[in-house]
Amino acid sequence: MRKKWFGLLAAGVLLVSCMMTGCGSKTSEPPAASGAETAAGAGEKKEETEKKDAEKGEEAKSDTESSGSEKVKLVGMTWGSTATIENFTKEFFEQNPEMAAKYEVEWVVGGKGDDDVTERIRLALSSGEYVADFVQLNYTQVPEFAREGVLTDVSDALKKYEADIADGGLQLMRYEDATVAFPFELKPRVWFYRSDIFEEAGIDADEIKTTDDFIAAGRKLQEKFPGKYICNVGSSAPGYLFYMALSGNGARFTDEDGNYMISQDEGTRKVLEDYRKIVESGVSMDVSDFTTDWEAALADGSLVSSLSASWLAQDSLLPTYAAGQEGKWACAQWPEIGRSVGGSDAGGSVFVIPSFSEHKEEAKELLAEMTLSEAGDLCIWDSISSIPVNKKALDNERMQVPNKFFGTSVVEAGKTAVSKMSVFNYSPKALAETDIVMPYFVKAVNGELSIDEALTSAEKDLKSQLGNAFE
């Protein structure tokens, strides 16, 4: 049945995927020379060109000798745009010339989002088509392919670095007993808050441990500053808000055989109960992330904290939405909402090597250096501000430079969050499950359904629409 599910998914996107245009590299031509050159000038230019060509030849020869062969060209697939990941790759090769001498990488786009890449990979695996040597996915998509046995085992590449990798990074590399992925962007949960306002209100974020503590702090904030809110569990709360809590308390939607039993899962129930308590207490603002109202609330100071993941610290996100508030924000650990410790927003993005890869061993060597080594992890930090998984990189002095927005708290909170990070028990049908359960979760939290009604209805739909998670 697993093969049938996989085949049906691939067939369902065949027509759309066949209409997608292929991506390739574009060569830029140098601008044509303007004006007439004198004979002497032309001669000098020819001599200079020959000299440069000779130098390039020596460099190429040196590269070839150092690697023992011509460079291996690897194709990597991502989504949206290649700009950020190309910059990361360029910086990595500049700082790791031994890898640059052996490999070059061409990045191609598999679609607008990670779901598009998933469909592209399904189709390629079904047809036996080669599309890339390695692919970027979110961890939520790994179980589907890992359970089908179509991802290359990378346990041998991990051995060199395993002792140096934080537990959160190791979790992203594995599904059940298989080691099949390389961690790129970790997404541990982090609590962002206005340190200046918390101080004025007499709130110590580090002392807030439970849901009741959190609600009490929200009320204390409103006593001092009416009209300000400590969070935004809105009436259209995003899925990642739930998974960040579900991932830290052992919640799961299925039993060990893939049978849906969400109505009986105590972890899921507890998360819904605690979010509902927060909403009913009045300390939560009814706005949803990445809406104009949310951005305005951050900008005018009516929303003074956010239960989110480490990615919110990127310059294009919170520091942009709350522009002008530099040095007024700090980071702490989440309270244990739903009795949840650690946790993560979807784990994070990873690189996998599908069975259609033409350079599996080479891809393993390069990806291990890019994502598991101290040097590679520091390049990731420089490029996308993702907390490293390599413990040596975490302690590197480059990580101690204060952030102008959060000071040193963003790194310290991130390091602790990575050490406690846990990933939700995603099934091979995780993406379809999310579409089914999230409307019920939101209605339960906002009082439109009882928690029993929401969980019972969600389980019924999971069973009727998906059958068994493993088949």
N, C-alpha and C positions, 0 to 999 in steps of 0.2 A: 504493500500500500504506500510506503514512503516513496518509492520510485514513481508510482502513479501520481501522487500529489505533486512531486517535483516536475514530472512531465507535463501535467496539466498547467502548472504555472508558466512553464516555458512556452507552451503552445499558445497560452492566452496573450502573450506579449509578442508573438512572432511577427504579426503584421505591423505593429507599431515600431518594433525594433528594426525591421527591415527598411523602414522609411527614414531611419535616422541617418544622417550624413556622417561619414567617417571623419576623424580628426587626425591631422598630421602636422609636421613641423613646416614652418614657412621660412624660406631663406631670404634674407634682406640683401639687395644689391647695393654696393657702394655708390655714392653719387658720382655722376660723370664730371670729369674735370672741365672747368670753364676757362675760355681764353686759349690762345695759341702758346705752345711751349717752344722755347728756343732750342736749338740743337744741343747746346751745352747743358741746358736745364734737363732736356730729355735724357742726355747721357748720364747726368748725375742721378736722375731718378731711377734709371735702369740699374745703375750700380748699387743704389740704395736698396732697390727691390730685390736684386740678386742676393745682397747681403742678408736681408730679412728672411728670404726664402731659405738660405743656407742655415740661418739660426733656427728657423722653424723645423727644418729637416733634422738638425741635431737634437732639438727638443723631442720631436716625434721618435727619433731613434732611441733617445734616453728612456722615454716612456715605454717603448716596446721592450727594451732590454730589461727595465725594472720589473715589468709584469710578465716577461717571458713570452708574450704574444701580443697580437693586436687587441685593442680595447674591445670589450664585449658591450654591445648596445642592448640595454634593457628597456622595456616599455612598461611604464606604470600608468594605471588608470585611477582617476579621481573624479569628483563631480563639481559642477558649478564653474570653476575657473582653475587654471593651472598656476596662476600668478604667485600665490603664497607658497605653494609647495615647490615651485621652481626656484624661488628665492632661497628656501631652506636647502634644497639640493645643491644650489650654487655655493652657498656658504659652507656646507658640509665638505664639498670637494675642495674648496680653497683651504680649509683647515686640515684636510686629510689627503695630502697629495698621493699617498700610496694607493688609496682607493680611486682617486681621479686617474691614476695611471692605468688602472685595470678596467674601469667601467665608465660608461656614459648612460644617462637616463633621458628618455623622451617621455614626457607626460602627456597623456591624452584625456579628454573629458568623456565620461560615459553617460552624462546626462545632467540635468539641472540639479538633481538632488541624489542622496544616497539610495533612495528607492529606485531611481532610474538605473543606477549602477547595478543594483541587485537584479533587476530584470534583464539587463544586458548580460550579466554573468550566467543567469539561468539559461538564456537562449544559447550562449556560446557553449556551455557544457552539454546542452541537449544536442547541438549540431556538430560538436567536435571542432568548432572554429577557434583559432588562436586570436585573441584580442589584446592580450597583455601578458607580461611575465609576473606581475604582481598587481594587486588591486587594493584600493582603500575602501573599507567598509566601516560602518559603526558596529560595535560589538553585538548589538541587537540582531544583526543579520548573520552572525557567525554560526549559531546553532543549526540553522537550516542546511548550510553547506557542509559543516563538520559532521553532522549526523549522516549525511549522504556519502561521506568518505571521499569527497572530491577536493579536499584541501591538503596540501603537502605538509607532512610532519616536519616540524622545525626544532624538535627537542635537541638535536645534535648541535644546532647553532646556539642554543641557549646555554649549554654547558659552560662555556667560557665565562659567562657573566652572571650565572644564576645566583651566586652568593652575594652579588652586589645589587640585585634587583629587589625593590620594595614589594611587599605582598600584593599591593594594588596592581602593580604592573604584571606580576605573575598570573593574577586572576584573568587579566585581559588576554593572556597568551593561550589560555586553556579552555576547552569545553569538555566536560566530563573527564575522561582519562587521556584526552588527546591534547598535544601542544601544537597549535595550528596557526598562531597569529603573532605579529610583532606590534607592541603598543606604540602609538604615535601621540595621540592627544588624550590624556587622562581627563576625566570629568568628575573628580571628587566633589562632594557637596561642601559649600562654604557659606557662612552667614555674613553678609555685608551690612554694616550699620554706620550711622552718623555718630562718630565718637564724641563730637562736641555736644550734640543734643542729648545723647545718653548721659554724658557727664553732668550736664545741667539738671537732668531729671533724676539723677542719683541712681542710674542703672548700670550695673556691672555685667557686661555680656558674658564674661567668663564664669559667672556664678549661676547663670540660667541653664539648668540641666534638664528639666522636665517640661511637658506641655503646660502644666499648671504654673510653673515658674514663668514661662513665656507669656501666658495670658496676664499674669500679675504685673509683669514688666510693661505690657501694652497698656494696661489700665493706669499704671503709675505715670507713663509717658503722657497719656491724655489728661491726667489731673494737672500736670505742669504745663502741657501744650495742647489745649483743646484743638481738635481738627487735624491732629497728626496721627499717623498709623504706623504700627510696627511691622505689618506685613500686608500682602495682597492676595489672599486666597479667594479669588473672584468667582463670579457665577459662571465663568468660562475658563476655569483654571487649566493650565496646560498639562499634558500627560506627564512631562518630566517632573513636575512638582510631586505627583503621586509616586513615581518610580524612585525618586530620591529617598523617600521614606520607606517604601516597600522593600528596597534593596538592602536595608540595614537591619531588618528584623526577621529574616528568613521566610518571608511570605512567598507563596507560589500559587499558581492557578491550577496546577495538575498534580496528580499523584505520581509515583515513580514509573508508572506504566503509561503515562500520557493521558489519563482520564481526567476530565475537568471536574474539580471539586472546590471551586472558589467560594461557594456559599458556606463551606465548612472550614475555610482557612482563617485561623485566628489572627495571623499577621495582617492580612488584608482588612479584616474587620476592624482591628485596632487602629490602623492608619485612618480609615474613614471616620471612626468615632472621634479621634483627636482633632482632625481637620474640622469636623462639624462643631466641636466645642470651641475652636478658635473663631469660626465664623459667627456662631451664636453669641460669643462674648462681646462682639462689637469692636474688637481691637484690629480687625482686618478691613482693609480698604477694598471695595468691590471694583477693582480695575484689573485687567489682564495684562500680562507681560507683552511688551512690544506693540502696544497700542498707543495712540496719541495721548490718551488720558494718562496712561502709565508714565510716559516720558514727561508729561507736564507735571505729574505728581512728584517725580524725582527732582525735576528742575526747581519747583517752587518750595520744596522741603516739606510737603504734606505727607509723603511716603519716605520714612527715614530709615528703613532697613529692608533687606530682601533675603529670603531663604532661597538660595540659588546654588549654582555650581561654579567652579573655579573660572570657567570661561567668561563669566560676567565681568571679570577684572580687565579684560582686553581693552585696549585704548579706544577701540571703536564702539564699545558698549557703555558700561556705567560711567566711565570718565567723560564720555561724550554727552550722554543724557543728563548728567549732573555737572555739566561744565561750570567752572567757577568755584567749585567746592573742594578744590585740591587741599589735601592735608586734613580734611574733615571726616574722611571715611576710614574705617578699619575693618578687619576681618576676624571672625571667631568661628568656633565649631557650632554646628547645629544643636539645638536642644533635642532631646530624645523623643521626638514626636512619633507616636505609635510604638513606643518602646524601641525605637530604631537607633542603632549605633553605627557610625560610619555611613556607608551608602554612597550612591553615585547616580548621576544623570546618565543613564544608558551606558555606563562604563567608560566609553570613549571610542575614538576612531582607531582602527588598526589596519595593518597591511597583511594580506593573505596571499598565498601562492597557489592558485587553482591548478587543477590537473592539466589544463591546456597550456600552461607555461612552457616555453621552449628552453628556458635557462633556470631551472629550479635551484641547482646548487649555487650558481652565481648570485641569484636573487637572495638566497638565504645568507650568504656571506655579506653582501652589501647591506641588507636590511638589518642584520644583527649589529653591524658597526654604526648604522644610522640611528637606531632606536634604543640599543641596549648599552652601548659604550658611554663612558663619561663624556668624551668629546662630542659624540652624536647627540646625547641628551642636552648638552649645553647649547648646541645649535638649535634644537627644538625650542628651548627656552627663549633664545634670542629671537627666533622667528615668529612664534605664536604664543609665547608666554605660558606654555603648558608646563606644569610642575614636572620635573624629571622623575623617572622611575629608578635611575641609577643612584644609589646612595652616595657614591663619591661625588657625583654631580650635584646632589642636594647640598653637600657640604662645601662645594667650591665657592671661592670668594666672589665669583661673578654673581652668585645668588644673594649676596649680602648687600648689594647696592639698593638703597631705599627707593621705593616707588614714590613718585611725586604725589600720587593720589592717596595711596594706602600706607605709605611708609614701609616698614619691614614686616608689617602684620600679614600682608598678602602671601609672602613666602612662608612665614612661620605657620600660618593657618593651613596653607596648602600642604606643607610637609606632614603635619599631623593628620590631615585629612587623607592623604595618600597612605599613610601607615595604617589607618583604620578602614580604608575603603573596602567596600564589598559590592558585588555586582548582583543584580536580580537574577533569579532562576529563569532566564528566558528559554522558551521552547523553540523548536524549529518553525512554529507558526506565530512567532511573537508579534510581527507587524500586523497581522490580521486580528490577533487577540486584542491589541491596543485599540484598534478601531471599534471593536465591539464593546469593551468594558468601560472605556473612558466616559462616554455620555452618562452611563449609570453612576459612575463614581461622582461626577460633578453634581448630578441631581441629588445624590445622597448627602453630600457635604453641604449643599445649600438648602436642604430641607424639602425638596420637591418629592422625594421618595424616602421611605424609611430605609435604614441600612439593610435590613432583612430583604425588603422588596428589591432593592438594587442588586444585591448579590445573587438572589435567587433568579432574577430575570437575566442577569449577565451570564450565569451558568447555563441557563436554558438556551440562550442564543449561541454560546460557545459550542455546546453540544450539537445543536441543530445545524449550525453553519460550518463548523470545522470538524466535527466528529471526534477524532482523537488527535492530540497534538503531535504524536509520533508517527502517524500513518498518512 
